Amino acid sequence: MMGMEIEEQDAHCSAERKSHHSDKMKGNLLTRLNRIEGQIRGVKGMIERDTYCDDVLTQLSAIQSALNSVGKLLLEGHMRSCVVERIQEGELEVIDELLITVKKLMK
């Protein structure tokens, strides 16, 4: 079983297009996403209760900011691991892929 764990670690960011996050990072991301999920449920409740539009918009802004934070964490991890590894392996097309991803994040 130990060999399988090593294979999984070595395969991170490989052509299988899987990522590998430390348990700490994964926990951090999941905590943030759970919080965002709760915020979205809260906004749905606000809509159901006919809450004043400005208050709903303020909550939506907070959700967007939280999503952006998750995206920044993922992008940083991606650049420090997957992108660096692929460049070191001579796969320079990863730069084009990264530029497309950054453009999507900056919309």
C-alpha positions as CSV (number, residue, x, y, z in Angstrom):
1,M,0.0,0.0,0.0
2,M,2.9,2.3,0.7
3,G,4.1,2.1,-2.9
4,M,0.7,3.3,-4.1
5,E,0.9,6.4,-1.9
6,I,4.3,7.2,-3.4
7,E,2.9,6.8,-6.9
8,E,0.0,9.1,-6.0
9,Q,2.4,11.8,-4.7
10,D,4.7,11.5,-7.7
11,A,1.8,11.7,-10.1
12,H,0.7,15.1,-8.8
13,C,0.3,17.6,-11.6
14,S,1.1,14.9,-14.1
15,A,-0.5,14.4,-17.5
16,E,-3.4,12.8,-15.6
17,R,-4.3,16.4,-14.7
18,K,-4.7,15.8,-11.0
19,S,-3.5,18.1,-8.4
20,H,-2.0,17.4,-5.1
21,H,-2.6,19.5,-2.1
22,S,-1.2,19.1,1.3
23,D,-3.8,18.1,4.0
24,K,-3.4,21.6,5.5
25,M,-4.1,23.3,2.1
26,K,-7.0,21.0,1.3
27,G,-8.5,21.7,4.8
28,N,-8.1,25.4,4.3
29,L,-9.7,25.3,0.9
30,L,-12.6,23.1,2.1
31,T,-13.2,25.4,5.1
32,R,-13.3,28.4,2.9
33,L,-15.7,26.7,0.4
34,N,-18.0,25.5,3.2
35,R,-18.2,29.1,4.5
36,I,-19.0,30.3,1.0
37,E,-21.6,27.6,0.7
38,G,-23.2,28.8,3.9
39,Q,-23.1,32.4,2.7
40,I,-24.9,31.4,-0.5
41,R,-27.6,29.7,1.5
42,G,-27.9,32.8,3.6
43,V,-28.4,34.9,0.4
44,K,-31.1,32.5,-0.8
45,G,-32.8,33.1,2.6
46,M,-32.5,36.8,2.2
47,I,-34.2,36.6,-1.2
48,E,-36.9,34.5,0.2
49,R,-37.5,37.0,3.0
50,D,-37.5,40.0,0.5
51,T,-34.5,41.5,2.2
52,Y,-33.5,45.0,1.0
53,C,-31.6,44.7,-2.3
54,D,-28.5,46.6,-1.1
55,D,-28.1,44.2,1.8
56,V,-28.2,41.3,-0.6
57,L,-25.7,42.9,-2.9
58,T,-23.4,43.5,0.0
59,Q,-23.5,39.8,0.8
60,L,-22.9,38.9,-2.8
61,S,-19.9,41.1,-2.9
62,A,-18.5,39.3,0.2
63,I,-19.1,35.9,-1.5
64,Q,-17.3,37.1,-4.6
65,S,-14.4,38.2,-2.5
66,A,-14.2,34.9,-0.7
67,L,-14.3,33.0,-4.1
68,N,-11.5,35.2,-5.4
69,S,-9.4,34.3,-2.3
70,V,-9.9,30.6,-3.0
71,G,-8.9,31.2,-6.6
72,K,-5.8,33.1,-5.6
73,L,-4.7,30.3,-3.2
74,L,-5.2,27.7,-5.9
75,L,-3.4,29.7,-8.5
76,E,-0.4,30.3,-6.3
77,G,-0.2,26.5,-5.5
78,H,-0.6,25.7,-9.2
79,M,2.2,28.0,-10.2
80,R,4.6,26.9,-7.4
81,S,4.1,23.2,-8.2
82,C,2.4,22.1,-11.4
83,V,3.7,25.0,-13.6
84,V,7.2,24.8,-12.3
85,E,7.4,21.1,-12.8
86,R,6.0,21.2,-16.3
87,I,8.4,23.9,-17.3
88,Q,11.3,21.9,-15.8
89,E,10.1,18.9,-17.9
90,G,10.2,21.1,-21.1
91,E,6.4,21.4,-21.4
92,L,6.4,25.1,-22.2
93,E,2.7,24.9,-23.4
94,V,1.8,25.2,-19.7
95,I,2.6,28.9,-20.0
96,D,-0.2,29.4,-22.6
97,E,-2.5,27.3,-20.4
98,L,-1.7,29.5,-17.4
99,L,-2.2,32.7,-19.3
100,I,-5.7,31.5,-20.4
101,T,-6.5,30.6,-16.8
102,V,-5.3,34.0,-15.5
103,K,-7.5,35.8,-18.1
104,K,-10.5,33.8,-16.9
105,L,-9.8,34.7,-13.3
106,M,-9.5,38.4,-14.1
107,K,-12.9,38.8,-15.8
